[in-house]
Amino acid sequence: MNIFRLTGDLSHLLAIIVLLLKIWKTRSCAGISGKSQILFAVVYTSRYLDLITTYISAYNTVMKIVFIGASYATLYLIYLKFKATYDHNHDTFRIEFLLAPALILALLINHDFNVLEVLWTFSIYLESVAILPQLFLVSKTGEAESITSHYLFALGSYRALYLLNWVYRYLAEEHYDLIAIVAGVVQTVLYCDFFYLYITKVLKGKKLQLPA
């Protein structure tokens, strides 16, 4: 494992911790897209089904379990524990328009046509756009709380660091995964406007506002 993948994983873990702490401490899920969290739960579930068939390392196993568990814990907090604070009026993105194309693309373009491989590929495609409902929610409400902005920044940094991981692996190991790279580029591009606003506004103590 190289430093880019490790810091990417830690950034991903930090994003999840920030999100869960935000919801639990404020006793509210206002400003958080339940739709995006559903997509992330689908991503981790479909990607990490190999837990029951393949052992890679203790680190790998623990991280997979943490990501799956945290995604469902987040859904529990949003849709059950603090349901009254969930902003369903603004969280209206049609996620079926992301799920269906990702599945179709996974069936058409994959490394090997078997169940686990297609599901892994589906999770890669879906993750690249899973943040769209959250960005859509921020755009509709006009602004994001600082803690929500920190969550989004950590999540975006995770994917950007994974792109550096792929560059490193290509240079050091002559290994690359075109599906993961293209999906990672798409996901990082979606965060570009947010990164700019985060650096120019949130880090200066101002509220983040996305254009409607």
N, C-alpha and C positions, 0 to 999 in steps of 0.2 A: 504494500500500500504506500502511495506517495503522499506528500504533504498537502497537495491540492485536494485529493479525495478525502483525506482526514479532516481538513478544515471545512470542506464542503459538508461532510456528515455532521460536524459539530455545529455549523451554521444552521443546518436543517433541524437539528435537535434543539438548538436555541430558539428557533422560530416557534416550534411546537410548545416549548416551555413558556415562552412569552405569551402565547395565545391562551394557554390553559390558565396561567396565573392571572391574566387580564380578566378572564371570565369569572374565575373563582373569587378574586379579591373584590371586584366591583359588583359581584352577584348579578351580572348583566352580560348579555351577549349582543348588546346594541352595537351596530356598526360591523358585525361579523356576518359574512355570508354563509348561511347554512348550506346553500347549494354548492359552493366551492368545497366545503368540508365533506359533503356527500361524495363529490368527485374524488377527493383525496382518499377517502375510505375505500372507494372502488379501486383506485390506483394501487394502494398498498396491498389490498386483499388479493387482487389478480396477479400482482407482481411477485408476491412472496408465498404463493402456494407451494413453491419448491421447498419450503420448510419441512414438509412431510416426506420429501423424497431425497433431499440432498443436504449434506452437512459440509460447510466450507470452513468455518471457524467459529469460535465462541463469540467473537466480536460481531461477526456477520449475523449470527443467530439472534443475539441480544438486540441488535439495532433493528432487525426486522420485526421482532416481537414488540419492541417499544413503539415503532411507527404504526403498526397495526392497532395496538392497544390504545395509543394516544388518539388516533383518528376516531375510534368508536367512543372513547371517553368524551371527546369534543362534541360529537353528535348527541350524546346523552345530555350534556350540559345545555346545548342549544335547544334541542327539541323536547326535552323532558324537564330537567331540573330548573332551568331558567326560561322556560318556554314563553312566559308572559312578557319577557324583555326582547324577544326575537322580532326583528323588523321585517316581517313577511311582506309588508306592503311595498317595500323597496327592493327586496331580494326576489326579483321576478325573472331572472335570466332563465331561458328555456334550455336546461342542460341536456335534453334529448338531442338537441342540435350539435352537441359536442360528443355525446356518447355514441350515437349511431355512426357518424363518419369515422371516429377513432376505431370502432370495431370493424367496419368495412375495410378500412385501410390496413388494419392488422391482418385480416384474412387474405388480402391481396399482396401485401408487401411484408414479408417476414424472413427470418433466417432459416426456419424449418417448419414445415406444416404439421405441427403436433399441438396438442391442447395447451401444455405449459408454455411452449414457445410463443404461440399466438396470443395467449393471455399476457405474457411478459411484454410483447410488442404493443398490444393494446394499451397496457399501462403506461408505456413510454409515450405513445401518441397522446393519450388522454391527459397525462401530467403536464404536457407542454401547453395545454389550454385550460387546465383546471382552475387557474387563478382568475379567469375572465369574469365569472359571476361576482367575485370580490371587487375587482376593479370597476365593474358595472355598478355595483352597489355604492361604492365611494363616489362614482361619477354622478349617480342619481341624487345622493344626499348632499353632495357638494363639498364634503370635507371628511377627513379621517382623524380620529383621535391620535395623539402621539404614540400611544402604546400599540395601536393597530398599525401605524406606519412603521414602527420598529419591527413588528412581526413580518410585514410585507418585505421590508428591506432584507431581513435575515433570510427569508425564503428565496428572494431573488438572488441573493449572494450565493446561496447554496448551489443554484443551478449554474451561475457564472463560474464558480470555482470548479464545478464538474467539467465545464468546457475546457478549462486549463488542465484538468486531469487528463482529458482525452488528448490534448496537444502533447502533454508530457509523455503519455504512454506511446503515442505515435513516434516521438523522437527517441525515446529510451528503449522501447520494446518493439517498435514497428508494428504495433497493434492498434487497430481502430474499429469502431462500430458505427457505420454510417447512419443507421437508424437513430441511435442514441445521440449522435452529434447533431444531426439535422433537427431533431426534436428539441434538443437543448438550445440550439440557436434560436429557434422559434420562441421558446419560452423566455429566453433572455431578452429578446427584442421586445416582447410584450411588457417587460419591466422598464424599458429604457426611459420613458417619460417619467415614470414613478421615481427612478433613481435620481434623475435630474432634480425633480421637485423635492425629494427627500434631502438631498445635499444642500440645495439653495434655500429651503424653507424650514424643514423640521429641525435640522441641526443648528439653525439659528433661533430656535424657539418659537417659530411660527407654525400655524396649523397648515396641514397639507390639504390642498384643494386640487382636484382633477377637473379638467374642462368637461362640461356636460356634453 
